[in-house]
Amino acid sequence: MRVGQNPAKFVKDVSQPEKITVAVLNYIPFLSGFYAEMLDVLKACLGSLWENTDLPFDLLVFDNASCPEVRQYLLDQHEAGKIQHLMLSEKNLGKGGAWNMILAGAPGEVIAYTDNDCYFHKGWLGTSMKLLETFPKVGMVTARPFRTKPEYYTATEAWGEREAQVERGQLIPFEVFREFDLSLGQSEEEIRAHYDSSQDVRLTYAGVQAIAGASHWQFLARKDVLAEFLPFSMSRPMGQVKQLDERMNAAGYLRLMPLEPLAMNMSNTLRNMPGMVSATAARAVRSRRAGILDFPPVRKVMLGMYDAIFRWYYDRE
């Protein structure tokens, strides 16, 4: 027999979520090797959200079985009231499994998703929302212009030809283009060749301009639109995330980016961010000893081998 009445019966109202949920997917299994600076990168990502987001939002972080130090940092931020929703997974569910939980479970009507290595600049969310609310049938908005594969925005380009003003050419400034491609580990020669051999598609609709394209690493989308593509079935933790790009394009949704670079891929180091140095990198610099590993040709070969091995295991198509 129950003793007394549940006090919750006398609560008159409950908190309502913000219209927008900013969702961060985090995975840092250890703090060495490739992941040595990733806790600093995560802190920079969350810090930029707290400082530079110009619309009300709730923050949701999904942690995909990170190491104890990282989980404790997230628990501390949740306890401090800076993370409204914290989901801790005992096992690494991969990006597909995490997306199934994030995109279905986020409380907002609009979800601003990001990987844990994205840095946001002031106005990123307001500008993204303007594109989402101005253009019709928008599937995804990524908060910076860069060149995605044309086959992923054929529906956007076809719509533009019918309903908007379309311009093609070298419309993204080279330095903006270069900044992003450098963060992907490409050489100066590769970046220049890519820039010279490709082009941008710019759309003007209702007085608002956007670049055609978007990407799974960071995007703004309506929750009900994302629900059309759930669940995701991915057999590997990485390498299959382009399913979202492909399926949205096939369904005829627009995929857009603003003209201004309002987000930046940090990758696994703050060295891609001018003026920012991680505590981990600073310690490494102070303790580094000159030797054969610092000789440029050797360094290039060794880092190339490291990158190749990582991709073989974790980013196979």
C-alpha positions as CSV (number, residue, x, y, z in Angstrom):
1,M,0.0,0.0,0.0
2,R,1.2,3.5,-0.9
3,V,2.1,5.8,2.0
4,G,1.1,9.4,1.4
5,Q,0.7,11.3,-1.9
6,N,3.4,11.8,-4.6
7,P,4.4,15.5,-4.2
8,A,4.7,15.8,-7.9
9,K,0.9,15.8,-8.1
10,F,0.9,19.3,-6.7
11,V,3.4,20.8,-9.1
12,K,1.4,23.2,-11.3
13,D,3.7,23.6,-14.2
14,V,6.9,22.3,-15.8
15,S,9.8,23.9,-17.6
16,Q,9.3,24.2,-21.4
17,P,12.3,23.6,-23.7
18,E,13.6,26.3,-26.0
19,K,12.6,26.2,-29.7
20,I,16.2,25.4,-30.6
21,T,18.3,22.6,-29.2
22,V,22.0,22.8,-30.0
23,A,23.3,19.2,-29.9
24,V,26.9,18.2,-29.6
25,L,28.2,14.7,-30.3
26,N,31.3,13.9,-28.3
27,Y,33.8,11.0,-28.5
28,I,37.2,11.2,-26.8
29,P,38.2,7.7,-25.8
30,F,41.6,8.7,-24.4
31,L,43.8,11.8,-24.1
32,S,46.9,10.8,-26.1
33,G,47.9,10.3,-29.8
34,F,45.3,11.7,-32.1
35,Y,43.1,12.7,-29.2
36,A,45.8,14.4,-27.1
37,E,44.3,17.9,-27.5
38,M,40.7,16.9,-27.9
39,L,39.5,17.9,-24.5
40,D,40.9,21.4,-25.2
41,V,39.1,21.3,-28.6
42,L,35.8,20.2,-26.9
43,K,36.2,23.1,-24.4
44,A,36.7,25.5,-27.2
45,C,33.7,24.2,-29.0
46,L,31.4,24.5,-26.0
47,G,32.9,27.9,-25.0
48,S,32.2,29.3,-28.5
49,L,28.5,28.1,-28.2
50,W,28.1,29.7,-24.8
51,E,29.7,33.0,-25.9
52,N,28.7,33.4,-29.6
53,T,25.2,32.0,-29.9
54,D,22.7,34.9,-30.6
55,L,19.4,33.1,-30.0
56,P,17.9,31.3,-27.0
57,F,18.8,27.6,-27.0
58,D,19.1,24.5,-24.8
59,L,22.4,22.6,-25.0
60,L,22.3,18.8,-25.4
61,V,25.6,16.8,-25.3
62,F,25.7,13.2,-26.2
63,D,28.9,11.5,-25.0
64,N,29.7,8.3,-26.9
65,A,31.7,6.5,-24.2
66,S,34.5,8.9,-23.7
67,C,37.3,8.5,-21.1
68,P,36.7,9.4,-17.4
69,E,38.4,12.8,-17.5
70,V,36.1,13.9,-20.3
71,R,33.0,12.6,-18.7
72,Q,33.8,14.3,-15.5
73,Y,34.3,17.6,-17.3
74,L,30.8,17.2,-18.9
75,L,29.2,16.3,-15.6
76,D,30.8,19.4,-14.0
77,Q,29.3,21.6,-16.8
78,H,25.9,19.9,-16.4
79,E,26.0,20.5,-12.6
80,A,26.9,24.1,-13.2
81,G,23.8,24.5,-15.4
82,K,25.7,25.1,-18.6
83,I,24.6,21.9,-20.3
84,Q,20.8,21.4,-20.1
85,H,20.7,17.8,-21.3
86,L,23.6,15.4,-20.9
87,M,23.4,11.9,-22.3
88,L,26.2,9.5,-21.3
89,S,26.5,6.2,-23.3
90,E,28.4,3.3,-21.7
91,K,29.4,2.0,-25.2
92,N,30.4,3.8,-28.4
93,L,27.2,3.6,-30.6
94,G,28.9,5.2,-33.6
95,K,27.6,8.3,-35.2
96,G,24.5,6.6,-36.6
97,G,23.5,5.2,-33.2
98,A,24.1,8.6,-31.6
99,W,22.2,10.4,-34.3
100,N,19.2,8.1,-33.7
101,M,19.1,9.1,-30.1
102,I,20.0,12.8,-30.5
103,L,17.7,13.6,-33.5
104,A,14.7,11.8,-32.0
105,G,15.2,12.9,-28.4
106,A,16.2,16.5,-28.7
107,P,13.3,18.5,-27.2
108,G,13.5,21.5,-29.6
109,E,11.5,22.1,-32.8
110,V,14.8,22.9,-34.5
111,I,18.1,21.0,-34.0
112,A,21.5,22.6,-34.5
113,Y,23.8,19.7,-34.6
114,T,27.6,19.8,-34.4
115,D,30.5,17.4,-34.0
116,N,32.7,18.3,-31.0
117,D,35.4,19.9,-33.1
118,C,33.5,22.9,-34.5
119,Y,34.2,26.5,-33.4
120,F,31.3,29.0,-33.8
121,H,31.6,32.7,-34.4
122,K,29.1,35.4,-33.4
123,G,25.8,35.4,-35.2
124,W,26.1,31.8,-36.5
125,L,22.7,30.6,-35.2
126,G,20.7,33.7,-36.2
127,T,22.2,33.7,-39.7
128,S,21.5,30.0,-40.1
129,M,17.9,30.4,-38.9
130,K,17.4,33.2,-41.4
131,L,18.2,30.8,-44.3
132,L,16.1,28.1,-42.8
133,E,13.1,30.4,-42.5
134,T,13.5,32.3,-45.8
135,F,14.0,29.5,-48.3
136,P,11.3,26.9,-48.9
137,K,11.7,23.2,-48.1
138,V,15.1,23.6,-46.4
139,G,16.7,20.4,-45.2
140,M,20.0,21.5,-43.8
141,V,21.9,24.7,-43.2
142,T,25.7,24.6,-42.4
143,A,27.1,27.7,-40.9
144,R,30.0,28.3,-43.2
145,P,30.6,28.2,-47.0
146,F,32.9,25.5,-48.4
147,R,32.7,23.3,-51.4
148,T,30.8,20.1,-51.0
149,K,30.3,17.5,-53.7
150,P,27.9,18.8,-56.4
151,E,26.1,15.4,-56.5
152,Y,24.9,16.2,-52.9
153,Y,23.1,19.4,-53.8
154,T,21.5,18.6,-57.2
155,A,18.0,19.2,-55.8
156,T,19.1,22.6,-54.5
157,E,20.6,23.6,-57.8
158,A,17.5,22.4,-59.8
159,W,15.2,24.3,-57.5
160,G,17.3,27.4,-57.9
161,E,17.0,27.2,-61.6
162,R,13.2,27.2,-61.3
163,E,12.6,29.6,-58.4
164,A,15.6,31.8,-57.7
165,Q,18.5,33.7,-59.2
166,V,21.6,31.5,-59.7
167,E,25.2,32.5,-60.1
168,R,28.2,30.2,-60.6
169,G,31.9,30.7,-60.3
170,Q,34.7,31.3,-57.8
171,L,32.3,33.0,-55.3
172,I,33.9,31.9,-52.0
173,P,37.0,33.9,-51.4
174,F,40.2,31.8,-51.7
175,E,41.3,32.5,-48.1
176,V,37.9,31.3,-46.7
177,F,38.2,28.2,-48.9
178,R,41.8,27.6,-47.9
179,E,41.1,28.0,-44.2
180,F,38.7,25.2,-44.2
181,D,40.6,22.8,-46.5
182,L,43.7,23.3,-44.4
183,S,41.8,22.0,-41.4
184,L,41.2,18.7,-43.3
185,G,45.0,18.1,-43.6
186,Q,45.3,19.0,-47.3
187,S,48.5,20.6,-48.7
188,E,48.7,24.0,-50.3
189,E,49.0,22.4,-53.7
190,E,46.0,20.2,-53.2
191,I,43.9,23.2,-52.0
192,R,44.8,25.4,-54.9
193,A,44.1,22.6,-57.4
194,H,40.7,21.9,-55.8
195,Y,39.8,25.6,-55.8
196,D,40.8,26.1,-59.5
197,S,39.0,23.0,-60.7
198,S,35.7,23.6,-58.9
199,Q,33.1,26.3,-58.5
200,D,30.4,27.6,-56.2
201,V,26.6,28.0,-56.8
202,R,25.1,31.0,-55.2
203,L,21.3,31.4,-54.9
204,T,19.3,34.6,-54.3
205,Y,15.7,34.3,-53.1
206,A,13.5,36.9,-51.4
207,G,16.5,39.2,-51.2
208,V,18.6,36.6,-49.2
209,Q,21.7,34.9,-50.6
210,A,23.1,31.4,-49.8
211,I,25.7,29.0,-51.2
212,A,24.4,25.6,-52.3
213,G,25.6,22.8,-50.2
214,A,25.7,21.7,-46.5
215,S,27.4,18.9,-44.5
216,H,26.7,16.3,-41.8
217,W,29.5,17.6,-39.5
218,Q,27.5,20.7,-38.6
219,F,23.9,21.6,-39.6
220,L,20.7,23.3,-38.6
221,A,17.5,21.4,-39.5
222,R,13.8,21.1,-38.4
223,K,13.3,18.1,-36.2
224,D,10.2,16.9,-38.1
225,V,12.3,16.9,-41.4
226,L,15.1,14.9,-39.7
227,A,12.5,12.4,-38.5
228,E,11.9,11.4,-42.1
229,F,15.4,9.9,-42.3
230,L,15.5,8.0,-39.0
231,P,16.7,5.5,-38.0
232,F,20.2,5.4,-39.4
233,S,21.8,2.0,-39.8
234,M,25.6,2.3,-39.8
235,S,27.9,-0.7,-39.3
236,R,31.0,1.4,-38.6
237,P,31.6,4.3,-36.1
238,M,32.7,6.6,-38.9
239,G,32.7,6.7,-42.7
240,Q,29.0,6.3,-43.5
241,V,27.6,9.6,-42.3
242,K,27.1,10.9,-45.9
243,Q,23.9,8.9,-45.8
244,L,22.2,12.1,-44.4
245,D,23.6,14.3,-47.2
246,E,22.6,11.8,-49.9
247,R,19.1,11.0,-48.6
248,M,18.2,14.7,-48.0
249,N,19.2,15.6,-51.6
250,A,17.3,12.6,-53.0
251,A,14.2,13.7,-51.1
252,G,14.4,17.1,-52.8
253,Y,15.3,19.2,-49.7
254,L,17.5,22.3,-50.1
255,R,21.0,22.2,-48.5
256,L,22.4,25.7,-47.9
257,M,25.3,27.6,-46.4
258,P,25.7,31.4,-45.6
259,L,28.2,33.6,-47.5
260,E,30.1,34.3,-44.3
261,P,32.3,31.7,-42.5
262,L,30.5,31.5,-39.1
263,A,31.8,28.1,-38.1
264,M,35.2,26.5,-38.3
265,N,36.4,22.9,-38.2
266,M,39.2,22.7,-35.6
267,S,39.8,19.0,-36.3
268,N,41.9,17.5,-33.4
269,T,43.9,20.6,-32.5
270,L,43.6,24.3,-31.7
271,R,46.5,25.0,-34.0
272,N,43.9,25.6,-36.8
273,M,42.6,28.5,-34.8
274,P,44.7,31.7,-35.0
275,G,45.5,33.0,-31.5
276,M,44.4,29.9,-29.7
277,V,46.8,27.4,-28.1
278,S,45.7,24.5,-26.1
279,A,47.2,23.8,-22.7
280,T,48.2,20.3,-24.0
281,A,50.0,21.7,-27.0
282,A,51.7,24.4,-24.9
283,R,53.1,21.7,-22.6
284,A,54.2,19.6,-25.6
285,V,56.1,22.6,-27.1
286,R,57.9,23.4,-23.8
287,S,59.0,19.8,-23.4
288,R,59.8,19.0,-27.1
289,R,63.4,18.0,-27.8
290,A,65.0,18.5,-31.2
291,G,65.6,15.3,-33.1
292,I,65.1,13.2,-36.2
293,L,61.3,13.3,-35.7
294,D,61.3,17.1,-36.1
295,F,63.2,16.9,-39.4
296,P,60.5,18.1,-42.0
297,P,60.7,15.2,-44.5
298,V,60.6,12.6,-41.7
299,R,57.8,14.4,-39.9
300,K,55.8,14.6,-43.2
301,V,56.2,10.8,-43.8
302,M,55.4,9.8,-40.2
303,L,52.3,12.0,-40.0
304,G,51.1,10.7,-43.3
305,M,51.5,7.1,-42.2
306,Y,49.6,7.9,-38.9
307,D,46.8,9.5,-40.8
308,A,46.6,6.6,-43.3
309,I,46.4,4.0,-40.5
310,F,43.7,6.0,-38.7
311,R,41.6,6.3,-41.8
312,W,42.0,2.5,-42.6
313,Y,40.6,1.6,-39.3
314,Y,38.0,4.4,-38.7
315,D,37.0,6.1,-41.9
316,R,36.7,3.4,-44.6
317,E,33.9,3.9,-47.2
